[in-house]
């Protein structure tokens, strides 16, 4: 393999990962959209708020990943996955222990 082959392989892996991340995020957005429809929430206001907050957090995440990630050489993907699993478990436990109305 030459240097061009290595760059091409890395580019394909990054593109595949980015594509899978986009699908996962879109599935999440679909579920949130369905939830908002059931709650009869204001679509315009909800979309603007969610979009702005998502942009801010994505921007901060990329910035921190580039600055801190290169210095610490930490696998933030693993840390992010653990955080998401913990949040999911917390929500599951809350719903399982909630008393019926």
Wavefront OBJ file of the C-alpha trace (Angstrom):
o trace
v 0.000 0.000 0.000
v 1.144 3.473 -0.798
v 0.311 6.740 0.917
v -2.596 7.359 -1.510
v -4.101 3.963 -0.661
v -3.905 4.710 3.069
v -5.587 8.097 2.650
v -8.317 6.520 0.491
v -8.930 3.758 3.071
v -9.181 6.267 5.906
v -11.527 8.431 3.827
v -13.857 5.474 3.162
v -13.896 4.515 6.865
v -14.660 8.085 7.919
v -17.395 8.378 5.285
v -18.960 5.070 6.351
v -18.861 6.079 10.030
v -20.322 9.483 9.245
v -23.093 7.873 7.179
v -23.983 5.461 9.994
v -23.946 8.301 12.520
v -26.271 10.317 10.272
v -28.707 7.390 10.060
v -28.682 6.887 13.838
v -29.281 10.589 14.412
v -32.080 10.649 11.853
v -33.835 7.687 13.481
v -33.611 9.530 16.794
v -35.050 12.675 15.166
v -37.887 10.616 13.658
v -38.882 9.281 17.070
v -38.699 12.765 18.594
v -40.882 14.072 15.763
v -43.486 11.392 16.423
v -43.429 12.237 20.128
v -43.914 15.931 19.391
v -46.882 15.092 17.143
v -48.542 13.133 19.957
v -47.928 16.035 22.344
v -49.379 18.474 19.780
v -46.308 20.698 20.166
v -45.743 23.775 18.001
v -43.750 22.370 15.066
v -41.954 25.602 14.082
v -40.836 26.526 17.609
v -39.816 22.941 18.418
v -37.811 22.614 15.200
v -35.987 25.908 15.721
v -35.115 25.148 19.355
v -33.962 21.590 18.598
v -31.978 22.736 15.540
v -30.165 25.543 17.364
v -29.293 23.382 20.367
v -28.147 20.504 18.131
v -25.922 22.878 16.132
v -24.382 24.364 19.292
v -23.653 20.976 20.855
v -22.285 19.574 17.578
v -20.043 22.607 17.148
v -18.761 22.336 20.736
v -18.213 18.588 20.299
v -16.165 19.007 17.127
v -14.160 21.848 18.676
v -13.416 19.904 21.859
v -12.662 16.757 19.878
v -10.070 18.587 17.801
v -8.450 20.477 20.670
v -8.642 18.090 23.615
v -8.756 14.859 21.611
v -5.454 15.489 19.876
v -3.755 16.369 23.153
v -5.149 13.514 25.249
v -5.386 10.888 22.480
v -8.572 9.704 24.182
v -11.212 7.668 22.408
v -14.167 10.023 22.805
v -16.390 7.677 20.806
v -16.202 5.150 23.632
v -16.835 7.821 26.268
v -19.822 9.147 24.286
v -21.239 5.638 23.936
v -20.946 5.008 27.664
v -22.685 8.315 28.423
v -25.556 7.470 26.025
v -25.959 4.007 27.557
v -26.098 5.542 31.045
v -28.734 8.071 29.951
v -30.789 5.286 28.336
v -30.568 3.136 31.458
v -31.616 6.077 33.643
v -34.680 6.730 31.471
v -35.561 3.015 31.399
v -35.302 2.705 35.187
v -37.430 5.845 35.666
v -40.169 4.442 33.417
v -40.065 0.979 34.960
v -40.312 2.316 38.511
v -42.972 4.928 37.719
v -46.348 4.314 39.325
v -49.306 4.071 36.937
v -51.596 7.080 36.857
l 1 2 3 4 5 6 7 8 9 10 11 12 13 14 15 16 17 18 19 20 21 22 23 24 25 26 27 28 29 30 31 32 33 34 35 36 37 38 39 40 41 42 43 44 45 46 47 48 49 50 51 52 53 54 55 56 57 58 59 60 61 62 63 64 65 66 67 68 69 70 71 72 73 74 75 76 77 78 79 80 81 82 83 84 85 86 87 88 89 90 91 92 93 94 95 96 97 98 99 100 101
